[in-house]
Amino acid sequence: MAKHFTAEFKLEAAKLVVDHGYTYVKAAEAVNVSHLAITRWVNKLRLERQGKTPYGASPHL
């Protein structure tokens, strides 16, 4: 069964990479998710910050 995370959790996890300099792997380990999940969330955050899509627009990031 897939885990579901809140938009706030995903945002804070993505900020570890974008704002705090964590590697994808270290951020994933810090919040106990896969590095692939962190990668998706970081990409989504970067797009949102460029004004291309709202961060929480998709419930299944």
PyMOL Python script that loads the backbone (N, CA, C, O; Angstrom):
from pymol import cmd

cmd.read_pdbstr("""\
ATOM      1  N   MET A   1       0.838  -1.183   0.000  1.00  0.00           N
ATOM      2  CA  MET A   1       0.000   0.000   0.000  1.00  0.00           C
ATOM      3  C   MET A   1       0.883   1.247   0.000  1.00  0.00           C
ATOM      4  O   MET A   1       1.838   1.344   0.771  1.00  0.00           O
ATOM      5  N   ALA A   2       0.559   2.178  -0.856  1.00  0.00           N
ATOM      6  CA  ALA A   2       1.340   3.411  -0.979  1.00  0.00           C
ATOM      7  C   ALA A   2       1.094   4.320   0.221  1.00  0.00           C
ATOM      8  O   ALA A   2      -0.016   4.396   0.749  1.00  0.00           O
ATOM      9  N   LYS A   3       2.147   5.001   0.634  1.00  0.00           N
ATOM     10  CA  LYS A   3       2.016   5.978   1.713  1.00  0.00           C
ATOM     11  C   LYS A   3       1.507   7.284   1.130  1.00  0.00           C
ATOM     12  O   LYS A   3       1.851   7.652   0.007  1.00  0.00           O
ATOM     13  N   HIS A   4       0.692   7.975   1.897  1.00  0.00           N
ATOM     14  CA  HIS A   4       0.198   9.277   1.473  1.00  0.00           C
ATOM     15  C   HIS A   4       0.714  10.325   2.454  1.00  0.00           C
ATOM     16  O   HIS A   4       0.618  10.154   3.669  1.00  0.00           O
ATOM     17  N   PHE A   5       1.256  11.401   1.916  1.00  0.00           N
ATOM     18  CA  PHE A   5       1.834  12.457   2.728  1.00  0.00           C
ATOM     19  C   PHE A   5       1.088  13.751   2.462  1.00  0.00           C
ATOM     20  O   PHE A   5       0.587  13.975   1.361  1.00  0.00           O
ATOM     21  N   THR A   6       1.018  14.595   3.468  1.00  0.00           N
ATOM     22  CA  THR A   6       0.353  15.882   3.294  1.00  0.00           C
ATOM     23  C   THR A   6       1.196  16.785   2.404  1.00  0.00           C
ATOM     24  O   THR A   6       2.405  16.595   2.265  1.00  0.00           O
ATOM     25  N   ALA A   7       0.541  17.762   1.809  1.00  0.00           N
ATOM     26  CA  ALA A   7       1.254  18.741   0.982  1.00  0.00           C
ATOM     27  C   ALA A   7       2.302  19.468   1.817  1.00  0.00           C
ATOM     28  O   ALA A   7       3.387  19.774   1.323  1.00  0.00           O
ATOM     29  N   GLU A   8       1.984  19.745   3.075  1.00  0.00           N
ATOM     30  CA  GLU A   8       2.936  20.428   3.957  1.00  0.00           C
ATOM     31  C   GLU A   8       4.182  19.568   4.185  1.00  0.00           C
ATOM     32  O   GLU A   8       5.300  20.083   4.158  1.00  0.00           O
ATOM     33  N   PHE A   9       4.003  18.281   4.406  1.00  0.00           N
ATOM     34  CA  PHE A   9       5.135  17.374   4.601  1.00  0.00           C
ATOM     35  C   PHE A   9       6.027  17.358   3.365  1.00  0.00           C
ATOM     36  O   PHE A   9       7.250  17.447   3.471  1.00  0.00           O
ATOM     37  N   LYS A  10       5.403  17.244   2.186  1.00  0.00           N
ATOM     38  CA  LYS A  10       6.149  17.209   0.929  1.00  0.00           C
ATOM     39  C   LYS A  10       6.923  18.500   0.717  1.00  0.00           C
ATOM     40  O   LYS A  10       8.077  18.483   0.287  1.00  0.00           O
ATOM     41  N   LEU A  11       6.280  19.613   1.022  1.00  0.00           N
ATOM     42  CA  LEU A  11       6.929  20.913   0.866  1.00  0.00           C
ATOM     43  C   LEU A  11       8.140  21.026   1.779  1.00  0.00           C
ATOM     44  O   LEU A  11       9.216  21.429   1.338  1.00  0.00           O
ATOM     45  N   GLU A  12       7.974  20.674   3.041  1.00  0.00           N
ATOM     46  CA  GLU A  12       9.085  20.766   3.988  1.00  0.00           C
ATOM     47  C   GLU A  12      10.222  19.818   3.594  1.00  0.00           C
ATOM     48  O   GLU A  12      11.394  20.170   3.726  1.00  0.00           O
ATOM     49  N   ALA A  13       9.887  18.639   3.118  1.00  0.00           N
ATOM     50  CA  ALA A  13      10.915  17.695   2.673  1.00  0.00           C
ATOM     51  C   ALA A  13      11.667  18.250   1.469  1.00  0.00           C
ATOM     52  O   ALA A  13      12.893  18.160   1.408  1.00  0.00           O
ATOM     53  N   ALA A  14      10.944  18.821   0.517  1.00  0.00           N
ATOM     54  CA  ALA A  14      11.575  19.400  -0.679  1.00  0.00           C
ATOM     55  C   ALA A  14      12.470  20.574  -0.310  1.00  0.00           C
ATOM     56  O   ALA A  14      13.516  20.775  -0.926  1.00  0.00           O
ATOM     57  N   LYS A  15      12.070  21.342   0.679  1.00  0.00           N
ATOM     58  CA  LYS A  15      12.868  22.492   1.112  1.00  0.00           C
ATOM     59  C   LYS A  15      14.217  22.069   1.685  1.00  0.00           C
ATOM     60  O   LYS A  15      15.170  22.847   1.655  1.00  0.00           O
ATOM     61  N   LEU A  16      14.308  20.850   2.205  1.00  0.00           N
ATOM     62  CA  LEU A  16      15.606  20.375   2.694  1.00  0.00           C
ATOM     63  C   LEU A  16      16.641  20.421   1.579  1.00  0.00           C
ATOM     64  O   LEU A  16      17.795  20.782   1.813  1.00  0.00           O
ATOM     65  N   VAL A  17      16.237  20.059   0.376  1.00  0.00           N
ATOM     66  CA  VAL A  17      17.142  20.073  -0.778  1.00  0.00           C
ATOM     67  C   VAL A  17      17.294  21.487  -1.320  1.00  0.00           C
ATOM     68  O   VAL A  17      18.410  21.981  -1.486  1.00  0.00           O
ATOM     69  N   VAL A  18      16.169  22.132  -1.593  1.00  0.00           N
ATOM     70  CA  VAL A  18      16.178  23.424  -2.285  1.00  0.00           C
ATOM     71  C   VAL A  18      16.746  24.545  -1.418  1.00  0.00           C
ATOM     72  O   VAL A  18      17.538  25.357  -1.896  1.00  0.00           O
ATOM     73  N   ASP A  19      16.351  24.594  -0.159  1.00  0.00           N
ATOM     74  CA  ASP A  19      16.733  25.711   0.706  1.00  0.00           C
ATOM     75  C   ASP A  19      17.878  25.406   1.665  1.00  0.00           C
ATOM     76  O   ASP A  19      18.574  26.320   2.107  1.00  0.00           O
ATOM     77  N   HIS A  20      18.079  24.135   1.989  1.00  0.00           N
ATOM     78  CA  HIS A  20      19.045  23.804   3.040  1.00  0.00           C
ATOM     79  C   HIS A  20      20.243  22.995   2.561  1.00  0.00           C
ATOM     80  O   HIS A  20      21.095  22.621   3.367  1.00  0.00           O
ATOM     81  N   GLY A  21      20.323  22.719   1.255  1.00  0.00           N
ATOM     82  CA  GLY A  21      21.511  22.100   0.694  1.00  0.00           C
ATOM     83  C   GLY A  21      21.675  20.607   0.906  1.00  0.00           C
ATOM     84  O   GLY A  21      22.755  20.067   0.667  1.00  0.00           O
ATOM     85  N   TYR A  22      20.631  19.932   1.346  1.00  0.00           N
ATOM     86  CA  TYR A  22      20.714  18.483   1.486  1.00  0.00           C
ATOM     87  C   TYR A  22      20.818  17.847   0.101  1.00  0.00           C
ATOM     88  O   TYR A  22      20.314  18.395  -0.880  1.00  0.00           O
ATOM     89  N   THR A  23      21.466  16.700   0.026  1.00  0.00           N
ATOM     90  CA  THR A  23      21.390  15.912  -1.203  1.00  0.00           C
ATOM     91  C   THR A  23      20.022  15.229  -1.213  1.00  0.00           C
ATOM     92  O   THR A  23      19.351  15.150  -0.184  1.00  0.00           O
ATOM     93  N   TYR A  24      19.621  14.741  -2.378  1.00  0.00           N
ATOM     94  CA  TYR A  24      18.347  14.030  -2.466  1.00  0.00           C
ATOM     95  C   TYR A  24      18.334  12.826  -1.524  1.00  0.00           C
ATOM     96  O   TYR A  24      17.343  12.579  -0.837  1.00  0.00           O
ATOM     97  N   VAL A  25      19.429  12.085  -1.495  1.00  0.00           N
ATOM     98  CA  VAL A  25      19.502  10.887  -0.664  1.00  0.00           C
ATOM     99  C   VAL A  25      19.446  11.244   0.818  1.00  0.00           C
ATOM    100  O   VAL A  25      18.719  10.606   1.579  1.00  0.00           O
ATOM    101  N   LYS A  26      20.205  12.256   1.234  1.00  0.00           N
ATOM    102  CA  LYS A  26      20.212  12.650   2.647  1.00  0.00           C
ATOM    103  C   LYS A  26      18.850  13.181   3.082  1.00  0.00           C
ATOM    104  O   LYS A  26      18.401  12.896   4.192  1.00  0.00           O
ATOM    105  N   ALA A  27      18.192  13.949   2.220  1.00  0.00           N
ATOM    106  CA  ALA A  27      16.856  14.452   2.546  1.00  0.00           C
ATOM    107  C   ALA A  27      15.873  13.291   2.668  1.00  0.00           C
ATOM    108  O   ALA A  27      15.045  13.266   3.579  1.00  0.00           O
ATOM    109  N   ALA A  28      15.965  12.341   1.760  1.00  0.00           N
ATOM    110  CA  ALA A  28      15.083  11.171   1.800  1.00  0.00           C
ATOM    111  C   ALA A  28      15.280  10.388   3.097  1.00  0.00           C
ATOM    112  O   ALA A  28      14.312   9.964   3.728  1.00  0.00           O
ATOM    113  N   GLU A  29      16.526  10.204   3.483  1.00  0.00           N
ATOM    114  CA  GLU A  29      16.820   9.500   4.732  1.00  0.00           C
ATOM    115  C   GLU A  29      16.294  10.275   5.934  1.00  0.00           C
ATOM    116  O   GLU A  29      15.783   9.680   6.882  1.00  0.00           O
ATOM    117  N   ALA A  30      16.415  11.597   5.899  1.00  0.00           N
ATOM    118  CA  ALA A  30      15.996  12.433   7.025  1.00  0.00           C
ATOM    119  C   ALA A  30      14.496  12.348   7.287  1.00  0.00           C
ATOM    120  O   ALA A  30      14.056  12.431   8.434  1.00  0.00           O
ATOM    121  N   VAL A  31      13.710  12.183   6.222  1.00  0.00           N
ATOM    122  CA  VAL A  31      12.250  12.138   6.394  1.00  0.00           C
ATOM    123  C   VAL A  31      11.675  10.748   6.121  1.00  0.00           C
ATOM    124  O   VAL A  31      10.457  10.566   6.091  1.00  0.00           O
ATOM    125  N   ASN A  32      12.565   9.768   5.921  1.00  0.00           N
ATOM    126  CA  ASN A  32      12.180   8.371   5.760  1.00  0.00           C
ATOM    127  C   ASN A  32      11.251   8.118   4.571  1.00  0.00           C
ATOM    128  O   ASN A  32      10.205   7.482   4.701  1.00  0.00           O
ATOM    129  N   VAL A  33      11.662   8.636   3.405  1.00  0.00           N
ATOM    130  CA  VAL A  33      10.958   8.363   2.147  1.00  0.00           C
ATOM    131  C   VAL A  33      11.995   7.983   1.096  1.00  0.00           C
ATOM    132  O   VAL A  33      13.197   8.091   1.337  1.00  0.00           O
ATOM    133  N   SER A  34      11.535   7.541  -0.057  1.00  0.00           N
ATOM    134  CA  SER A  34      12.476   7.177  -1.116  1.00  0.00           C
ATOM    135  C   SER A  34      13.076   8.425  -1.759  1.00  0.00           C
ATOM    136  O   SER A  34      12.474   9.499  -1.742  1.00  0.00           O
ATOM    137  N   HIS A  35      14.268   8.267  -2.324  1.00  0.00           N
ATOM    138  CA  HIS A  35      14.884   9.410  -3.008  1.00  0.00           C
ATOM    139  C   HIS A  35      14.077   9.790  -4.246  1.00  0.00           C
ATOM    140  O   HIS A  35      14.131  10.938  -4.685  1.00  0.00           O
ATOM    141  N   LEU A  36      13.337   8.852  -4.809  1.00  0.00           N
ATOM    142  CA  LEU A  36      12.491   9.166  -5.966  1.00  0.00           C
ATOM    143  C   LEU A  36      11.340  10.091  -5.572  1.00  0.00           C
ATOM    144  O   LEU A  36      10.970  10.985  -6.332  1.00  0.00           O
ATOM    145  N   ALA A  37      10.782   9.876  -4.392  1.00  0.00           N
ATOM    146  CA  ALA A  37       9.718  10.762  -3.905  1.00  0.00           C
ATOM    147  C   ALA A  37      10.270  12.170  -3.700  1.00  0.00           C
ATOM    148  O   ALA A  37       9.653  13.148  -4.123  1.00  0.00           O
ATOM    149  N   ILE A  38      11.420  12.273  -3.057  1.00  0.00           N
ATOM    150  CA  ILE A  38      12.044  13.584  -2.842  1.00  0.00           C
ATOM    151  C   ILE A  38      12.297  14.268  -4.182  1.00  0.00           C
ATOM    152  O   ILE A  38      12.060  15.468  -4.320  1.00  0.00           O
ATOM    153  N   THR A  39      12.771  13.523  -5.157  1.00  0.00           N
ATOM    154  CA  THR A  39      13.046  14.092  -6.479  1.00  0.00           C
ATOM    155  C   THR A  39      11.784  14.698  -7.084  1.00  0.00           C
ATOM    156  O   THR A  39      11.819  15.813  -7.604  1.00  0.00           O
ATOM    157  N   ARG A  40      10.679  13.975  -7.020  1.00  0.00           N
ATOM    158  CA  ARG A  40       9.405  14.499  -7.547  1.00  0.00           C
ATOM    159  C   ARG A  40       8.999  15.767  -6.815  1.00  0.00           C
ATOM    160  O   ARG A  40       8.603  16.752  -7.439  1.00  0.00           O
ATOM    161  N   TRP A  41       9.097  15.742  -5.495  1.00  0.00           N
ATOM    162  CA  TRP A  41       8.664  16.885  -4.699  1.00  0.00           C
ATOM    163  C   TRP A  41       9.546  18.102  -4.943  1.00  0.00           C
ATOM    164  O   TRP A  41       9.045  19.224  -5.003  1.00  0.00           O
ATOM    165  N   VAL A  42      10.846  17.896  -5.082  1.00  0.00           N
ATOM    166  CA  VAL A  42      11.769  19.001  -5.368  1.00  0.00           C
ATOM    167  C   VAL A  42      11.462  19.600  -6.739  1.00  0.00           C
ATOM    168  O   VAL A  42      11.407  20.822  -6.884  1.00  0.00           O
ATOM    169  N   ASN A  43      11.265  18.759  -7.730  1.00  0.00           N
ATOM    170  CA  ASN A  43      10.934  19.256  -9.067  1.00  0.00           C
ATOM    171  C   ASN A  43       9.650  20.072  -9.040  1.00  0.00           C
ATOM    172  O   ASN A  43       9.569  21.125  -9.671  1.00  0.00           O
ATOM    173  N   LYS A  44       8.655  19.594  -8.318  1.00  0.00           N
ATOM    174  CA  LYS A  44       7.379  20.298  -8.200  1.00  0.00           C
ATOM    175  C   LYS A  44       7.578  21.648  -7.503  1.00  0.00           C
ATOM    176  O   LYS A  44       7.016  22.655  -7.935  1.00  0.00           O
ATOM    177  N   LEU A  45       8.364  21.676  -6.439  1.00  0.00           N
ATOM    178  CA  LEU A  45       8.624  22.923  -5.724  1.00  0.00           C
ATOM    179  C   LEU A  45       9.336  23.930  -6.619  1.00  0.00           C
ATOM    180  O   LEU A  45       8.981  25.109  -6.637  1.00  0.00           O
ATOM    181  N   ARG A  46      10.323  23.477  -7.349  1.00  0.00           N
ATOM    182  CA  ARG A  46      11.056  24.389  -8.241  1.00  0.00           C
ATOM    183  C   ARG A  46      10.141  24.967  -9.314  1.00  0.00           C
ATOM    184  O   ARG A  46      10.239  26.152  -9.636  1.00  0.00           O
ATOM    185  N   LEU A  47       9.260  24.155  -9.866  1.00  0.00           N
ATOM    186  CA  LEU A  47       8.291  24.659 -10.845  1.00  0.00           C
ATOM    187  C   LEU A  47       7.357  25.686 -10.211  1.00  0.00           C
ATOM    188  O   LEU A  47       7.066  26.728 -10.798  1.00  0.00           O
ATOM    189  N   GLU A  48       6.896  25.373  -9.005  1.00  0.00           N
ATOM    190  CA  GLU A  48       5.996  26.290  -8.303  1.00  0.00           C
ATOM    191  C   GLU A  48       6.674  27.635  -8.063  1.00  0.00           C
ATOM    192  O   GLU A  48       6.054  28.686  -8.224  1.00  0.00           O
ATOM    193  N   ARG A  49       7.926  27.599  -7.685  1.00  0.00           N
ATOM    194  CA  ARG A  49       8.650  28.844  -7.419  1.00  0.00           C
ATOM    195  C   ARG A  49       8.903  29.650  -8.684  1.00  0.00           C
ATOM    196  O   ARG A  49       9.145  30.855  -8.616  1.00  0.00           O
ATOM    197  N   GLN A  50       8.851  28.998  -9.825  1.00  0.00           N
ATOM    198  CA  GLN A  50       8.965  29.694 -11.107  1.00  0.00           C
ATOM    199  C   GLN A  50       7.602  30.172 -11.591  1.00  0.00           C
ATOM    200  O   GLN A  50       7.496  30.780 -12.656  1.00  0.00           O
ATOM    201  N   GLY A  51       6.563  29.900 -10.812  1.00  0.00           N
ATOM    202  CA  GLY A  51       5.216  30.325 -11.164  1.00  0.00           C
ATOM    203  C   GLY A  51       4.534  29.436 -12.186  1.00  0.00           C
ATOM    204  O   GLY A  51       3.548  29.846 -12.800  1.00  0.00           O
ATOM    205  N   LYS A  52       5.040  28.227 -12.378  1.00  0.00           N
ATOM    206  CA  LYS A  52       4.502  27.355 -13.420  1.00  0.00           C
ATOM    207  C   LYS A  52       3.374  26.448 -12.946  1.00  0.00           C
ATOM    208  O   LYS A  52       2.537  26.046 -13.754  1.00  0.00           O
ATOM    209  N   THR A  53       3.330  26.118 -11.668  1.00  0.00           N
ATOM    210  CA  THR A  53       2.266  25.259 -11.155  1.00  0.00           C
ATOM    211  C   THR A  53       2.188  25.422  -9.638  1.00  0.00           C
ATOM    212  O   THR A  53       3.227  25.540  -8.988  1.00  0.00           O
ATOM    213  N   PRO A  54       1.012  25.431  -9.068  1.00  0.00           N
ATOM    214  CA  PRO A  54       0.906  25.533  -7.611  1.00  0.00           C
ATOM    215  C   PRO A  54       1.449  24.278  -6.940  1.00  0.00           C
ATOM    216  O   PRO A  54       1.261  23.176  -7.456  1.00  0.00           O
ATOM    217  N   TYR A  55       2.120  24.422  -5.799  1.00  0.00           N
ATOM    218  CA  TYR A  55       2.771  23.283  -5.157  1.00  0.00           C
ATOM    219  C   TYR A  55       1.786  22.181  -4.802  1.00  0.00           C
ATOM    220  O   TYR A  55       2.058  21.018  -5.097  1.00  0.00           O
ATOM    221  N   GLY A  56       0.686  22.485  -4.202  1.00  0.00           N
ATOM    222  CA  GLY A  56      -0.238  21.449  -3.750  1.00  0.00           C
ATOM    223  C   GLY A  56      -1.299  21.076  -4.766  1.00  0.00           C
ATOM    224  O   GLY A  56      -2.305  20.472  -4.394  1.00  0.00           O
ATOM    225  N   ALA A  57      -1.116  21.410  -6.027  1.00  0.00           N
ATOM    226  CA  ALA A  57      -2.152  21.206  -7.039  1.00  0.00           C
ATOM    227  C   ALA A  57      -2.522  19.744  -7.225  1.00  0.00           C
ATOM    228  O   ALA A  57      -3.691  19.434  -7.455  1.00  0.00           O
ATOM    229  N   SER A  58      -1.568  18.850  -7.133  1.00  0.00           N
ATOM    230  CA  SER A  58      -1.846  17.434  -7.319  1.00  0.00           C
ATOM    231  C   SER A  58      -1.708  16.709  -5.992  1.00  0.00           C
ATOM    232  O   SER A  58      -0.664  16.797  -5.347  1.00  0.00           O
ATOM    233  N   PRO A  59      -2.744  15.994  -5.574  1.00  0.00           N
ATOM    234  CA  PRO A  59      -2.648  15.287  -4.295  1.00  0.00           C
ATOM    235  C   PRO A  59      -1.720  14.082  -4.349  1.00  0.00           C
ATOM    236  O   PRO A  59      -1.381  13.516  -3.309  1.00  0.00           O
ATOM    237  N   HIS A  60      -1.305  13.681  -5.549  1.00  0.00           N
ATOM    238  CA  HIS A  60      -0.447  12.499  -5.686  1.00  0.00           C
ATOM    239  C   HIS A  60       0.880  12.874  -6.326  1.00  0.00           C
ATOM    240  O   HIS A  60       1.239  12.343  -7.377  1.00  0.00           O
ATOM    241  N   LEU A  61       1.611  13.792  -5.691  1.00  0.00           N
ATOM    242  CA  LEU A  61       2.896  14.217  -6.219  1.00  0.00           C
ATOM    243  C   LEU A  61       3.756  13.021  -6.283  1.00  0.00           C
ATOM    244  O   LEU A  61       4.911  13.113  -6.701  1.00  0.00           O
TER     245      LEU A  61
END
""", "prot")
cmd.dss("prot")
cmd.show_as("cartoon", "prot")
cmd.util.cbc("prot")
cmd.orient("prot")
